[in-house]
Amino acid sequence: MVCTNNGGHAVCVPAIIFFFLMISKVNPKFNLLVVTLLILIPHSVFGQKNITEFSGYWKHRVSLFRNLPNPAGEICFLGDSITDGCEWRELTGLDQVTNRGISSDTGWGVLKRIEEVTEGKPAKIFLMIGTNDLDREKSVTEVRDQIRKILEFILRESPGTEIYLQSVLPVWDNTWGSRNNATINQLNKELLALVESTGVRWIDLASHFKDGTGSLRKDLTEEGLHLNGMGYKVWYSVIRKYLPSN
C-alpha cells in the first residue's frame, strides 16, 4: 500500500496501482489498464469513509486484543493511530500498561470493541478519540454523543475504573482531510462540558501541543497529524502525575 497526500486528503492505494498511475502519466496507453484494475480490486483495500466499515487492520488488532491477557491493575491507553503509534509500556516503564489504539479508529469503532477493554476491569483508561470522526464528516455533536456512549459504557461495566478523557490534538490545517483546528477546538469544548456532567477526569493535552497559531507544533510531528518521539515525551510529561511510580 502506498499513501500520498492529494488535495489535503491522505490517499492510500495498492502499490501496483500507484506504479501504473505513475507510468500512465508518461504513456497514456496505460490508462485503460489502470481503470480496469480500479474496477477489479476490492473496495476494502482503499481508505474507507463509511464510519461503520472497518479495515482488515482494525479487525486484526481487535482479534489480537481479545486473545491477550488482561494484566492486574491494567492501565489502558485507548484510541486511534495517535495512541497506536506509541510504545506506552516502554515509555512509562510500567508492566501493567496496555496499548489499545487502532490506526484510523473512531468513536464508532471504539464503542464496537469497548467490551474487550472493560472485561478486564482496568484500573485506569486514558481515552483520546474523535479526530478521524471529524474527517468522516461527522458533526461535533455526533462525535460528542458517541464519546458519551463510550464513557457511559465504561462507567456501567467497570465502575471501579478511573477514566481520563484527553482532549483531541491540533493538526496542520488543510493537510489532513476535512478536519481542522476550529472544529477540533469546538469538539474539545463539548468534551470538557461532557466531562463535567459525567465526573470523568479531563486532561487538556491540546494546549501543550499548539504553536502560536493554534496548529500542531512542528517540533512534535513530521506531517501535521501524528506524533514523533518528542511528541510522545510531551504527552507523557502531562499525564505522568496520574500514573503510579515505577
N, C-alpha and C positions, 0 to 999 in steps of 0.2 A: 504494500500500500504506500502510495506517495501522496503527501499532503502539501498544499500550496495555498497562498493567500490570493483570493480572487474578489476584488471589489469589497474588501472588508470581511469576507466570509472565508473561514478555513474550509477548503475543499479537499477531500481525500478520494483518490481513485486508485484502482488496481494499477500496479507498476506497468503491466503490459499496455493498458490503455494510455497511460501517461507517455510511454515510449512512442506509440503510434501517433498520439497527438502532436508530439514534437516533430516526428517525421512528416506529418501531413502539412505542417507549416512550410516545409521545404518542397514537398512534392504533393500537390493537391489530389493526385490519383489515389492516395491512401484514404481520402475522406470517406468513401463508401465502406471501406473495411472498418474504420472507426465507428461509424454509425451502426454497422452490423453487430459489432462487439458490444456496444452500449445496449442494444436490444436484447442480446442473448445472455449477458451477465446478470445474475440475480440482483434485484434492488437492494438486498440486505448488505451488499459489500460497500455501498455508498453511505455517506453520513445521513442519519435519519432526522427529519424534522418532526415527525409524529412522536409526541411525548409519551405515548403508551406503547411504542415499539422499542425493543431492547436489543442491543447488539450481541454478537457472539461473545465479545469480551465481557460484557455485563453478565451474561448467563454463566460464563466460566468462573468469574470471580464469585458470584453468589453460590455456585455449586461448591467452590473451594471453601468459602466461609462456613457453609453448612456442615462440612466434614472436618473442620478444625476444632480442637478442644477450646473450651472457654476457661481461661485461667482464673484462679481465685483472685478476687479483688480487681477484676478486669477494668482497665481504663481504655475506653474505645474511642478512637478518632473516626468519625463518620462523615462522609461527604462525597465529593466528586473528584475530578482529577487533581485538584489543588491539594486535597488531602491524600489522595492516592500516591502522589509524587514524592512523598517524604518517607524516610526510614525512621519512623517515630520511636521505635524501641531503641535504636542506636542513639538517636538524638537526645532522648530523655534519660537513657541509662536504666530504664525500668522494665523488668522482665514481664510484668503483667499488662503492658501496653499492647493493644492490637490496632491494626490499620484496616478499617472497613470503608475505605474510599474506593470509588469506582469511576474511572475516567468517563466523562460525558454524562454522569448521572444527574438526576433531577429530584425534586421533591416527590414526584410521582414514583420514581424508581426506588427511592429510599423507603417510602411508605410500603411499597410492594414487598420489600425484603426486611423490614424492620423487626419482624418476629424472630429472625435469626439472632439479632443483636440482643433483644430483651430476654430471650430464653435463658441466657447465662446470668441474668440479674447482675449486670456490671455495676461496679462501684461508681464510675463516672462515665459520662458520654460527652464528648466535645463535638458538636454538630456545626458544620457550615455547609449550606446548600442554597441554591437559588440562581446562581449566575447563568447556568445553562437553560433554566426555565425561561428567563427573560429573552434569551436568544431564540427560543422556540415559540416566541410570540404570545407568551402567557402574560397577563396583566399583573401588576404589583399586587392587587387584591387577590387574584387567583393563587399566586405564589405564597403569599402570606397565609392564606387559608389552608393551603396544602401543608405548610410547615406547622401550622396549628394542629392539624390532624396527627402529624408525627409526634409532636410533643405530648398530645393527649394520650396517644397510644402508649408511649413510654411511661407516662405518669400512672396510667391504669395498670399496665402489665408488670412494671418493675418500679413500684413506688419508692423503694429504698435507693434508687439510682439518683445521683446528683447530675443534673443536666446543665450543660454550659452551651448556650446558643451564641455562636460567634458571628459577628457582622460579615456581610459579603464584601470581598475585597474590591478595590477600584481596578480599572483596566485602562488601556490606552484607547481612547475614543476612536471610532471609525477604523478599527483594526480587526475586531473580533465579532463580526456579525451585527445583529440588531441591538445587542446590549450596549449600554452607555452609562457613564457615571451619574448623569442626572437621574436615571431610572433606578440605578443601584442605590443612590443616596435616599431616594424615596422609599425603596424597599427596606432599607435599614431603619428608617424612622418607624415604619409599620412594625418591623420585628421588635424594636425596642418597646413599643406600646404593647405588643403581644406578650413579651416577657413580663412586663409589669402586671399584666392581667392573669398570668399563669403561675407566677412565683418562680419561674425558671431563672437561672443566673445568666446575665448578659456580659459578653466580653467584646469590647469595642476594639477589634483588630484594625479596622479600616483606617482609623486616624493615624496609625503607626506606619501605614504603607502609602500614604498620599504625599505627593510633592506639593509645591506651592500652587499648582493649578488644579489640584484635586485628582490628578491622574496617578496611576501606579508608579512608584518611584523607579527610575531607570536602573538604579544600582541593585534592585531586588528582583529583576526579571530580565530575560533576554528577548522577549517577544510581546510583552504587554498584557499577558493573562496569567501564565504560570510562573511559579517562583523558582529562583535559583537557590543555591546553598545559603547565601546570606539572607535571603527572604525567609527561609525556614528558621534560621537562627533568631531573626527578629520575632517571628511568631512564637517560638519557644520562650523568648525572654518575656513576652507578655503573659503567657499562661503558666509560667513556671511556678508562680505563687499558689496556684490551685492544685499542684501536683505534690505527692508525698516526696520527701527527701530520699535520696538513694545512697 
